[in-house]
Amino acid sequence: MNTKQTIINSQVSGVLLLDKPGGMSSNAALHRVKSLLRIRKAGHTGSLDPLATGLLPICLGSATKVAGFFLDADKCYRTRIRLGESTDTGDRDGQLIDERPVSVTERQLKSVLKSFVGESDQVPPMYSAVKLNGEPLYKLARQGIEVERSARKVKIYRIELLEFSPPEFEIILNSSRGFYVRVLAEEIGEQLGCGGHVVSLRRLGVGQLSIEDSSTLEQIEQIEHLEERLRLIVPGDETLSHLPKIDLSFDAAYYLCRGQTVRAGNLPPDGLVRLYENTVGFLGIGTSLGDGRVAPKRLFHASGV
């Protein structure tokens, strides 16, 4: 690797909005992006199933420090569900384990969908990346082992029925972090008395980020020059634009970067904020304490993300 390339690898930082293709794992997509952009340090922001397509923000360089904030973000999905057939994975990639007749009206379906809006407890599926004693559950599931899983609080903000063509239907939904659409498909099927599984799944949004601003691997590959590919990278702080922006004085920034709480103007009552100082730029993420002070949450190098 030449000196120029080494400099590129060490300096590039930001977030690439990838439209992950179907049939590819999130880790495989991550490694392909690293190769195309010649980046050493990178991480994705929460796995998408190989079956799924759609928005997969990939953090590059020092921007890997913001990955956790995407994990906590709400998500938007479009999914197609087939009724009358249940699989061991909850999607079309699994083995068929049950078939039942489907006799469902659109009115019945809408009523069931409506019942899922709001907060509920959801048990993660065995075929998931949730870890037990450091081992992903899907590895146990492939060995035919099923273990008890704790339910998690999740929330659906809205579900909209886009198409109903029995035995399949298509919906769009907004959900909280940690939500499994495959589990939703199974639960909808059970409430309708016929079972069900995911046929297709596409992630349309992560927090304020949209699939409309993403690029496919093919589109990146078609860009001949590396410098032009790098222009697809979005600064890390811009991808967190849903967080309020707070400007700090030089003195306040100095003490904040040394782990102290500082006073700042225009703070929200609580929650996370983006912190800036005029001469340095983006400092990192802070937490509003509700009393006119902000505490450091995740800070970056002085040069920003």
C-alpha positions as CSV (number, residue, x, y, z in Angstrom):
1,M,0.0,0.0,0.0
2,N,1.5,3.4,-0.9
3,T,1.9,6.4,1.3
4,K,-1.0,8.3,-0.2
5,Q,-3.4,5.4,0.4
6,T,-2.3,5.1,4.0
7,I,-3.1,8.8,4.5
8,I,-6.5,8.2,3.1
9,N,-7.2,5.3,5.4
10,S,-6.1,7.3,8.5
11,Q,-8.0,10.5,7.7
12,V,-11.4,9.4,6.3
13,S,-14.2,9.6,8.8
14,G,-18.0,9.7,8.5
15,V,-21.0,7.6,7.6
16,L,-21.9,5.8,4.4
17,L,-25.6,5.2,3.8
18,L,-25.6,1.8,2.2
19,D,-28.6,0.2,0.5
20,K,-27.8,-3.4,1.4
21,P,-28.7,-6.0,-1.2
22,G,-30.7,-9.1,-0.4
23,G,-28.8,-12.4,0.1
24,M,-25.9,-10.7,1.8
25,S,-25.1,-10.5,5.5
26,S,-24.5,-7.1,7.1
27,N,-20.9,-8.1,7.8
28,A,-20.3,-9.1,4.2
29,A,-21.7,-5.8,3.1
30,L,-19.4,-4.0,5.6
31,H,-16.3,-5.7,4.3
32,R,-17.3,-4.9,0.7
33,V,-17.6,-1.2,1.6
34,K,-14.2,-1.2,3.4
35,S,-12.7,-2.7,0.2
36,L,-14.4,-0.2,-2.2
37,L,-13.4,2.8,0.0
38,R,-10.1,1.3,1.1
39,I,-11.0,2.0,4.7
40,R,-9.4,0.0,7.6
41,K,-11.7,1.0,10.4
42,A,-15.5,0.6,9.9
43,G,-18.5,-0.8,11.6
44,H,-22.2,-1.2,10.8
45,T,-25.0,0.0,13.0
46,G,-27.1,-3.1,13.7
47,S,-27.5,-6.1,11.5
48,L,-30.0,-6.6,8.8
49,D,-31.0,-10.2,8.0
50,P,-29.5,-11.6,4.8
51,L,-33.0,-11.7,3.3
52,A,-33.5,-8.0,4.1
53,T,-32.6,-5.1,1.9
54,G,-32.4,-1.4,2.7
55,L,-30.7,1.2,4.8
56,L,-27.5,0.1,6.6
57,P,-25.5,3.1,7.9
58,I,-21.8,2.2,8.0
59,C,-19.6,4.2,10.2
60,L,-16.0,4.9,9.0
61,G,-12.9,5.9,10.9
62,S,-13.5,7.8,14.1
63,A,-17.2,8.0,13.3
64,T,-17.5,4.4,14.5
65,K,-18.0,6.1,17.9
66,V,-21.5,7.1,16.8
67,A,-22.6,3.6,15.9
68,G,-24.3,3.1,19.2
69,F,-26.6,6.0,18.7
70,F,-28.0,4.4,15.5
71,L,-28.6,1.2,17.4
72,D,-30.8,3.1,19.7
73,A,-32.7,4.9,16.9
74,D,-36.2,4.1,15.7
75,K,-36.5,2.2,12.5
76,C,-38.9,2.2,9.5
77,Y,-39.6,-1.0,7.6
78,R,-41.7,-2.1,4.6
79,T,-42.5,-5.8,4.7
80,R,-44.5,-8.4,2.9
81,I,-46.0,-11.2,5.0
82,R,-47.5,-14.5,3.8
83,L,-50.3,-16.0,5.8
84,G,-51.0,-19.8,6.2
85,E,-47.4,-20.9,6.3
86,S,-45.0,-20.9,9.3
87,T,-41.2,-21.4,9.1
88,D,-38.6,-22.2,11.8
89,T,-36.9,-18.8,11.2
90,G,-40.0,-16.7,10.7
91,D,-39.1,-15.8,7.1
92,R,-38.9,-17.4,3.7
93,D,-35.4,-18.6,4.2
94,G,-36.5,-21.1,6.9
95,Q,-37.9,-24.6,6.7
96,L,-41.7,-24.9,6.5
97,I,-43.0,-26.3,9.8
98,D,-46.8,-25.7,9.6
99,E,-49.5,-25.0,7.0
100,R,-53.0,-23.9,7.7
101,P,-55.9,-22.6,5.6
102,V,-56.3,-18.8,5.3
103,S,-59.7,-17.3,5.6
104,V,-59.1,-13.6,6.5
105,T,-60.9,-10.4,5.4
106,E,-59.2,-7.1,5.0
107,R,-61.3,-5.8,7.9
108,Q,-60.0,-8.6,10.2
109,L,-56.4,-7.9,9.2
110,K,-56.7,-4.2,9.8
111,S,-58.2,-4.8,13.2
112,V,-55.3,-7.2,14.2
113,L,-52.7,-4.8,12.8
114,K,-54.2,-2.0,14.9
115,S,-53.9,-4.1,18.1
116,F,-50.1,-4.1,17.7
117,V,-49.7,-0.3,17.8
118,G,-48.2,0.8,21.1
119,E,-45.8,-0.7,23.6
120,S,-45.6,-4.5,24.1
121,D,-43.2,-7.3,25.2
122,Q,-41.5,-9.1,22.5
123,V,-39.4,-12.3,22.8
124,P,-36.4,-12.3,20.4
125,P,-36.4,-15.2,18.0
126,M,-33.9,-18.0,18.3
127,Y,-32.6,-17.1,14.8
128,S,-31.2,-13.8,15.9
129,A,-27.9,-12.1,16.7
130,V,-28.9,-11.8,20.4
131,K,-26.1,-13.3,22.5
132,L,-26.3,-15.8,25.3
133,N,-23.0,-16.2,27.2
134,G,-21.2,-14.5,24.3
135,E,-22.7,-16.8,21.6
136,P,-25.3,-15.6,19.1
137,L,-28.6,-17.4,19.4
138,Y,-28.7,-18.3,15.8
139,K,-25.7,-20.6,16.3
140,L,-27.6,-22.5,18.9
141,A,-30.7,-22.6,16.7
142,R,-28.7,-24.2,13.9
143,Q,-27.8,-27.0,16.3
144,G,-31.4,-27.6,17.1
145,I,-31.0,-26.0,20.6
146,E,-33.7,-23.7,21.9
147,V,-33.2,-21.7,25.1
148,E,-35.4,-19.4,27.2
149,R,-35.2,-15.7,26.2
150,S,-36.3,-12.7,28.1
151,A,-39.0,-10.5,26.7
152,R,-38.0,-7.0,25.7
153,K,-40.1,-3.8,25.7
154,V,-40.6,-2.7,22.1
155,K,-43.0,-0.2,20.6
156,I,-44.7,0.2,17.2
157,Y,-45.6,3.8,16.5
158,R,-47.7,3.1,13.4
159,I,-48.6,0.3,11.0
160,E,-50.1,1.0,7.6
161,L,-51.6,-1.6,5.3
162,L,-50.3,-1.0,1.8
163,E,-51.7,-4.0,-0.1
164,F,-53.9,-7.0,0.7
165,S,-53.8,-9.9,-1.8
166,P,-54.5,-13.1,0.2
167,P,-52.6,-15.0,1.3
168,E,-50.1,-12.1,1.3
169,F,-50.2,-8.5,2.5
170,E,-47.7,-5.7,2.6
171,I,-47.3,-3.1,5.4
172,I,-45.1,-0.2,6.4
173,L,-44.3,0.3,10.1
174,N,-42.3,2.5,12.4
175,S,-40.8,0.8,15.5
176,S,-38.4,1.2,18.3
177,R,-35.0,-0.3,18.6
178,G,-34.6,-4.0,19.0
179,F,-37.9,-4.8,17.1
180,Y,-38.1,-8.0,15.1
181,V,-40.4,-7.9,12.1
182,R,-40.2,-11.7,11.8
183,V,-41.8,-12.1,15.3
184,L,-44.5,-9.6,14.3
185,A,-45.3,-11.7,11.2
186,E,-45.6,-14.8,13.4
187,E,-47.8,-13.0,16.0
188,I,-50.1,-11.5,13.4
189,G,-50.5,-15.0,11.8
190,E,-51.3,-16.5,15.2
191,Q,-53.9,-13.9,16.0
192,L,-55.5,-14.6,12.6
193,G,-55.4,-18.4,13.3
194,C,-53.3,-19.3,10.4
195,G,-49.7,-18.6,11.0
196,G,-47.4,-16.5,8.9
197,H,-43.9,-15.5,7.9
198,V,-41.9,-12.7,6.3
199,V,-41.6,-12.9,2.5
200,S,-39.6,-9.7,2.0
201,L,-38.2,-7.0,4.3
202,R,-36.8,-3.6,3.4
203,R,-35.5,-1.0,5.9
204,L,-36.5,2.5,4.8
205,G,-35.2,4.6,7.7
206,V,-32.9,4.7,10.7
207,G,-33.6,7.6,13.0
208,Q,-33.7,10.6,10.6
209,L,-31.8,8.9,7.9
210,S,-33.6,7.8,4.8
211,I,-33.1,5.1,2.2
212,E,-33.6,7.8,-0.4
213,D,-30.1,9.2,0.4
214,S,-28.4,5.8,0.2
215,S,-26.2,4.1,-2.4
216,T,-26.1,0.5,-3.5
217,L,-22.8,-1.5,-3.8
218,E,-23.3,-1.5,-7.6
219,Q,-23.6,2.3,-7.7
220,I,-20.4,2.7,-5.6
221,E,-18.5,0.2,-7.8
222,Q,-19.5,2.1,-10.9
223,I,-17.7,5.2,-9.6
224,E,-14.2,4.9,-11.1
225,H,-12.1,7.1,-8.9
226,L,-11.7,6.6,-5.2
227,E,-11.9,10.4,-4.4
228,E,-15.4,10.5,-6.0
229,R,-16.5,7.4,-4.0
230,L,-15.3,9.1,-0.8
231,R,-17.7,12.0,-1.5
232,L,-20.6,9.7,-0.7
233,I,-19.5,9.8,3.0
234,V,-21.6,12.0,5.2
235,P,-20.0,13.8,8.2
236,G,-20.8,11.9,11.4
237,D,-22.5,14.8,13.1
238,E,-24.9,15.4,10.1
239,T,-26.3,11.9,10.5
240,L,-27.3,12.8,14.0
241,S,-29.2,15.9,13.0
242,H,-32.2,14.7,15.0
243,L,-30.3,15.7,18.1
244,P,-30.4,19.4,19.1
245,K,-27.3,21.4,18.3
246,I,-25.6,23.2,21.2
247,D,-22.8,25.7,20.9
248,L,-20.3,25.9,23.7
249,S,-17.8,28.7,24.6
250,F,-14.1,27.9,24.3
251,D,-13.8,27.6,28.1
252,A,-16.9,25.4,28.5
253,A,-15.6,23.1,25.7
254,Y,-12.2,22.9,27.4
255,Y,-13.7,21.6,30.7
256,L,-16.2,19.4,29.0
257,C,-13.5,17.6,27.1
258,R,-11.9,16.9,30.4
259,G,-15.0,15.1,31.7
260,Q,-16.7,17.9,33.5
261,T,-20.3,19.1,33.3
262,V,-20.6,22.7,32.0
263,R,-23.3,25.3,31.6
264,A,-24.7,26.0,28.1
265,G,-27.6,27.9,26.6
266,N,-30.7,26.6,24.8
267,L,-30.5,23.2,26.3
268,P,-33.6,20.9,26.1
269,P,-35.0,19.7,29.4
270,D,-33.3,16.4,28.9
271,G,-31.9,14.0,26.3
272,L,-28.9,13.8,24.1
273,V,-27.5,16.9,22.2
274,R,-24.7,17.5,19.7
275,L,-22.0,19.7,21.0
276,Y,-19.9,22.2,19.1
277,E,-17.2,24.8,19.7
278,N,-16.6,27.6,17.1
279,T,-12.9,27.0,16.4
280,V,-12.9,23.2,16.7
281,G,-16.3,22.2,15.3
282,F,-18.1,19.0,16.4
283,L,-17.0,17.9,19.9
284,G,-19.3,14.9,20.4
285,I,-22.5,14.0,22.2
286,G,-23.7,15.3,25.6
287,T,-26.6,14.7,27.9
288,S,-28.7,17.6,29.1
289,L,-29.1,17.5,32.9
290,G,-32.2,19.6,33.0
291,D,-30.6,22.4,35.1
292,G,-28.8,24.4,32.5
293,R,-25.8,22.0,32.5
294,V,-24.6,19.4,30.0
295,A,-22.5,16.4,30.7
296,P,-20.2,14.6,28.2
297,K,-21.6,11.4,26.8
298,R,-19.4,10.4,23.9
299,L,-16.6,12.8,22.9
300,F,-14.3,12.7,19.9
301,H,-10.9,13.9,18.9
302,A,-10.4,17.7,19.0
303,S,-10.7,17.7,15.2
304,G,-14.2,16.3,15.4
305,V,-15.7,13.3,13.6
